[in-house]
Amino acid sequence: MKDIDERDGVWISPDFAFLETEAGARIGLTRSERRALKLLTAHPNRLLSRDEILDAVSEPGSDKNDRNIDFLVNRLRRKLSDDARNPRYIATRYGEGYVWIGEAPIAQPAVAGADMVVSAVNGLDNLGDTRETGEGFARALPRAFEVAMGADRRVVYAPGCAGAAEFGAAAPALAAELSFFVDRGHISCVVAVRDFRSGRLIAARRQGFENAVPVRAAAERLARQLYRQVWRVTATMPVRDVPLPVGIYGSTMGESIPLREEAEASNRKMLALAETAELRSLATWQENEKRLRAMLAETPHDAEAKLLLAIAIHSKYVMGGQRLLVQGIDTRGKDEDDMEALVTEALPYVRDKPDHAIMAGKLLHFLRRGYDDLARDLCEEAYATSVSPAGSLAVIGQMRAFAGETDSALDAIEQALNLSPPGSHAHAYALVIKGQALAGAARWDDLKSVRKETYGVSPVLGLMLEPVFAHPGRESYRARAVMLLFSRARAEAQLRNLNYVCARLFRDPAQGANALRPFSGLFAGRFGTAAIPQEVRSAHPRLFAEIS
């Protein structure tokens, strides 16, 4: 028996990766085609505007043009052998959009690997004549959650699906359970989101249907509100045992590091992949900032949300600061003002939460505005009481490295690495911190193992760190090759950002200079010492006197 959904003589694979005709021919689908087909078939006999389809298929940061949707639909029609003038599947509504007119899906959607599954819809019998309202809301919720979650997430509607044991490692991450009831003539629905594997309740919200609110609008509003709760809990819950920046990033992007399969790609291709990843990281930051600012608009005195927003602003530079500088965007002064206000306002309320307090200390140190002693005390006090060892060890290791306590720093970081799942964001985070500590201490031979381990996590990340963690004067071929691939603007931006997020934070200027030494030497060899940006030159005059 084929593992496919059958619709009017054309089979669509559960993951929408291909079509199969009655004659047995398989026809592959592009990512945009998969997304468009998934959206259309999820809403049979409903008009979908070009803008709705465009939102479903667009990548973060891509150029949106609704005329592209016409070309996309034409491609789908060709693959479906569908005639626009006498359609079997996709009908055109001129000036409005498109409608899927084929049979509605009749088979269970693919639950394995989904980000969320609507696993239970209870109480529809309670609704009587208004049952259609409940069914419409339940059907609209998966798409509403996909929009709220963003980043190419997949939510499926599969009430009564099997439990976690049936899926093993491919179990969905989250489950949404709906319960309908009527009180004094008013319909209500409680939507509870649980961890699919453990059944642990993460968030719940009640939705009423008075005032004739369209079910789609109600689903979109509830999904936004509920997913903000889910995102916040999953980003900060202690059981994750990761530093808060990693939790925030992973809650939006997923837990694994992408691009491991590119080990055999050329240096040029991996550089292009790295630049794509930077754009994606910036899009993630924008999504996180928007979500957190929405939280603060609703609850302006929310201390945790203030701290999380400050962390997100800082993470923007760690993950993609060089991309901003290449684009001529430099809001560091304003961002530092915002971080300072957010952290100092939150501080009285987060000091008794070790995982929050240790990040507050890290951010105060990052500002370099006279908070260094307070920052160090905050971090050490929080570390002493933290119950999240892997997360706190990585942060305290970085803070001790900046203070010049290299051996103590490396001991903490090594333990953090041992506690982090191989290949995870937390693993990569700790590896980069270890490399910073070793570079600051000029332990160049020890950096070789860091470079090797980083390639094991992600070849793209390993390549981009080659010129950062190179042995000065004994740079690898790949380190020199990366610098040759960089434009001057890109290399300048990376040097400025490397100083901003790392080198300037060392207490000992000589260690800060060491952290810049590998990249600076390669930069000067490629573009000349006169090309060194003034802000970096003035921060480390001895280093550039030596290089010159």
N, C-alpha and C positions, 0 to 999 in steps of 0.2 A: 504494500500500500504506500502510495507516494505521500511524503510529508509536505503537503501543499494545500492551499485554499483554492477551491474550484469556483470560478465565476464565469458563467456563459461560455464555457468551452475553452477558456484560457485559465491556466493555473498560475498563481502567484506564490512564490516561495514565502514562508512565514516571515523571513527577515527582509522581504522585498528586494532581494538581491538579483532575482532574475524572473523572467516569464517562461512558461513552457506551453507550447501549443499542443493541440490535439494530435498533431503528427509527431510529437516528441521533440521538436526543436527547442533548444534553450536560447533565450535572448537576454543578455545582460542588461542591467540598468545602472545608470550613473547615480551618484549620490543625490543630485537634484531631482532626477527622475524618481528615485525611490521615495524621497520625501513628498514630492507632489502626488504620487500615486497613493501613498499611504493616507495622505490628507483627503484626497477625493473619495477613496473607497470607504473611509471612516464616516463619511457624511453623504450616503446615497440620497439622490433626489433633492439635494439641498444646494442652492446657488452659492458658490464660493467666488468672491471677488478676486481680481488679479492681485490686489494688495494682500489678501489673506494667504493666497498661495505663495506670493513673493516672500512674506514674513516666514513661512514654513521652510522655504528652500534656501534662504540667504545665510551666508556665513557672517559671523561678527566682523564688522569693519569693511564688508564688501560694498561695492557700488550697487545700489538698488535701482533697477529700471524695470517697470512693469511690462514693457514691450518684450523683455526676455521671456516672460511667462508664455506669450503666444508661441515663441519658438520652442519652448520646452514642451508645451502641450502638443504641438505638431510632431515632435519627436516621439512622444508617448503614443500618439495615434498611429504612427508608422509601425511602431513595435507591436501594437495591439491589432494591427491590420484593421483599423477603424476608419470609417469614411466620415469626414466632417459634415458632408451634406446629408448623409443617412446614417447617423451614428448608432452604434450598439452600446458604447461605453461612455464616451465623453461628448456631451452636447454643449454647444456654444450659446450663450445668451448675449447677443451683440450689445456692446456698450456696458455690460454688467460683469460677465465672468464666465464660469464653466460649471457644469453639473454632471456628476457621475450618475448615469441612468442604467447601468448594468445591475445585475442582482446584488443585493447587499451581501457582505461576507457571511458565509454559512458555517465556517469552521472556527475552532478555537484559535485565537491569535498566538503567536509565539511568545510565551511568558519568559522562557529562559533568557537570562542576561538583561532583562528589562531593568530600568532604573526604578520604576514603580509599577505596581499592578493594582487595579481596582478589583480586590479579591472577594468582596462581599457587598451585596446590596440587599439589605434587610428591610422588611416593613412595607413593601410596596402594596401589599394587600390592605394595609391600614388606610390607604388613600382613597379607596372607592372610585368615584367618578373622576377624581383628580390624579389617578395613577399615571396618566400620560405626562403630567408635569414632572413627577418623580423620575420616570424613565428618561425623559429628555434631559433632566439635570444630570443624572448618572452617566448618560452617554456623552454629555458635553464635558464632563470633568477631566477625562484623560488628556484631551487636547489643551484644556485650560492649564493643567499642570505642566504639560510640555512647554508651553509658552512661559509660564512662571519660572520653571527650572532653567530654561535656556540651555546653551552649550550642547546642542544636539542630543538632548536626553530623550529617552523612549518610555512612554507610559502606555500600558495596554489595559483593555477592559476585558476581564476574565473572571467574573463572579464564579465562585465554586472551584477555582483552580486548585491544583495539588499543593501540599505543604512543602516546606523547605527541604525535607529529607529527599523528596523526589528529584530535586534539581542539583543537589551537591554544590559544587563551586559556582555553578551558573545560576544560583537562586537570585531572584530580584533583590534589590536593596531595600525597597520600601513597599508596604502594602497599605492601601486606603480602604477603609471599611465604612459603608454608608448605612445609616439607620434612620428610616422615615417614620414619622408619627404625626398625628393631628391632635391639636389641643384647641378646643372651643372654635372649631372651624378653620383654624390656621395651620397650614402645613409647615413642618419643620424637618430638618435633616441634620443629624450630627455626623460629621466626617472625622474619623479618627485615623491618624497615620501612625503605623507601627513599623518597627524593624522587622523585615520579613522573616529573618532567620530565628530571632529570639522571641518575637511577639511583643517586645517591650514597647509600651506606648511612648511616642515621641511628642505628638501634638494633637489637639482636637479642637474643633470649632463647630458652632451651631449656626445653621443657615435657615432663615425664614423666607417665605415666599409671598408675603403680603405686598400690597401696592402694585400688583401685576408686573413685577420685575421680570423681564425675559430670562428664561432659564440659562441661556448662554452667558448673559451678562452676570447673572448670579454666580455661575460656575467660575467665571474668570476672576471675579472679585474674591470669592472664597479661596480659590487656588493661590492667588497672590498673597493673601493674608496668612493662609495656613503654611505655605511653603516658606515664608519669612520665619515663622516659628521653627519649622523643621530645620532650615538652614542654620539658624542660630544655635539650636541645640546640638546638631551634629558637628558644628564648627568648634564648639567649646566644651563638649561633654568630656569629663576627665577620663572615661574609659578609653578614649582614643590614644592617650599618652603620646601626644605630639605637641610641638610648640604651636601656639595659637596661630601664627601666620600660616603654618602648614595645614592646620585644621580649616582655616578660612578658605585657602586655595583649593584644598582637596574636596571640600563640600560643594564647590562649584564645578570643578574640573574632573572629579573622580580621583580614585586613590592611586592609580598606577602612572608611571612615567611613560609618555608616548615615545614613539620613534625608535624603539630598540631594534626594530627590524632593519634599520638602515646601516648596519655595520659595514656592508660592502659598497655603500654609495661613495661617489667621488667627493672630494673635499668641497668642491663648488656646490654640489647638490646639497650637502649637509649644511653649508652656510645658508643656502636658501631656505632649508627646513628650519634652521635656527631663527632666521628672521621671521618666518611665518609663526613660529612658536612665540616669539616676542610680541607680535601683533595680537595673537590669541591671549597672551597673558595680560596685555593692556586692556583688551576687551573684557576679560574676567575682572580686572580691577574696576573698570567702569561699572560693570554689573554689580559687584560687591558694594561699591560706593553708593550707587543708586539705592540699593536695598537698605543699607545702613542709614542713609539720610532719610529714607521713608520711615524707618523705625523711629528716628529721633524727631521727625515731624509729628508723629503720633504721641510719643512720650519723651518730651524734651529733657527730662531729668534722668533719663536712663543711663546710669554710669557705665554699665557694661557695653552698651551700644556705642558710647563715646570712645571707650578704649578700643573697641573693635574697629571703629572708623579710623582712629589714629594708626592702628596696625595696618589697615588696608592702604592708607596713604603712604606709609613707609614701604610697604611691599611693592608698591608701584615702581619705586626706584630700584629695589633689589631685583625684581623680575624683568623690568623693561625700561629702566631709566635711560640707557643709551639710545633706545629707539625714540624716546621723547626728545632727547637732545639733538639727534639727527634731524628731526622734524622742526627744530627751532623752538620747541616748547620748553621753557625753563621757568617753572613756577615754584622753585625750591624755597624761596623766601616765604611766600604765602603759605605753602604747605607746612613749613616748619612752624609758622605762627599758629596754624590750625592744630597741628599735633600738640604743641605746647599747651594751648587752651584746653583741648580735649583731655589730655592726660592729667593735667593739674586739677581740672574739675572732677575727674573720675577718681583721683587718687584716694581721697578719704573713704570711698566706698569699696574699693577693690583691694585694699591692703591686707584684708583678712582672707583673700582668695589667692593662694600662692601662684597658681598658673596665670592669673591676671597681673598680680603684683610684679612678677619677674619680667613680664613684657613691658609693664609701665616703666620699670627701671631701665630696661634696654632702650626704650624710646627716649627717655630723658637723657641717657648717655649719648644717643645719636644726635641730639640737638646741639650738643657742645655749647650750651648757654649757662654754664656755671652749676649744673646739677650733678656733676660727676660723683661726688662723695655720696649724695643722696641716692643716686642711681645704683652705685655699687652696694650700699647697705640694703636697699630694697631687694636687689637680686639675691644677695647672700641669705637674707632672712627668709625670703620666699623659697629658695632652694632647700633650706634646712627643714622646711615643713611640707614640701610638695609630696603629693602621692602619685605624681606622674613622672616617674624617673627618667624615661627616655627624653621627654620634652624638656624637662628642667635641666638635665645634664648637658644637652646641646647648647642651651642659652647660657648657662653659667660657664661652660667651657669657652664660649666666645668672649664673654665679659672678662674672664681671667686672661685670655690671650691678649685682649686689648690693654689690659693692665700690665702686661709683660711677664705674667706668671705662666710661662709656656708649659712646663712639665705638668703642673696641676691642671692646666687647660686641656692638654692632650689626654691626660688620664680620664677626665670627664667626658671628652668627646669620643674617645675610644669605647667607653662603656655605652654611650648613647648609640653608637653604631651597632654594637652587639645586641642592643635591645630593639633596634628598628628593623621592620621587615625588609629583606633584600629587595631592591628595585623600587621601593616606595618613595614618595616625596620626602618623608622624614629621613630616609637613608641618604638621599641626595643632599638635603639640607645640612646634615651633619658632616658629610664628606667635604662640602664647600667650606664649612667652618674649619675643619681640620686643615685644609689646604691654606686658608688664610693664616692660621696659627703658625704653621710650619714656614710659610713664606716670610712672615714678620720676624721669625727667629733665624732666618737665613739658613734653614736646614734643607738645603736644596736636594741632597741625595734622598732624603726621606719623602720628598714630594713625588718621586717616581711611582711609588705604590698607590698614592692618591690618584694620580692620573690614570693608572691602570684600572683601579677599582671604579672610577667614574665612567670609563668606557663601558664597563660591565653593566652599569645602571642605564646609560644612554650614550651611544656613540656620538650623537649630536652634541650633548652636553660636554662629553669628553673632549671633542674637537675644539669647542669654543673656549674651554679652560686651558688648552695647551699653551697659548702664549701668556696666560695669566700665571700659571704654575710651572713655567719652564725653568731650567737651570741656567742662570745668566752666563753667557759665554759658551754654553754647551747646549744650545736650544736644539730641539728635535727638528727633523725635516718638516713635520706637520705644523709645529709652532711657526716656523718661517713661512710655510705655505699659507697658513691662515692670514698672516699679516700681509702677504702679497695679494690675497683675495680682497682684503679690506680696501674700500675707498678711503681717502684721507679724512673725509667727513665722518665716516663710520668709526675709524680708528681713534680720531680725536674725541668723539662722543664716548667711546668705551673707556678711554683713559680718564676722562673727566668723571665718569660715573664710578669707575673703580676707585678713584680717590675719594669720591663722595660717600660711597656705601661701605668702604673698608679702610683705606690707608689713613685718612685723617682721624680715625677713631682710636688709633694706638696712642697710648700715653707717651711712649718714647718716640720722638720724631724719627730716630734711626730705624725703628721697626716699621713705622709707617712708610718710610722710604723703601725699605726692603720689600714690602708688600707690592709696591709699584715697580720695583726694579726689573723683573722679567719683561713685562709688557712695555715699559718705557724704553728699554734697550732695543727691543725689536722695532718699536715705533720710530726711534731715532735713526736706526739703520735703514729703514724704509723711506721715511719722509724727511729726515734731517732734524737736528735738534732745534732749529728755528721754528719748526712746526709745533713744538710742544705748547699746548694751551697755557696761557698766562696764569690762570687760576691754579693749575697744577705746578707750574714752575715756581711760583711764589710760595707755595705751601711746602716745597721740598727743594730748596735752593742747592743744598749740598749734593743731592742725588744728581741733579742735572749739570752741576759743575763737574762731577766725576764723568758723566756720560759724554759731556762735551770734550 
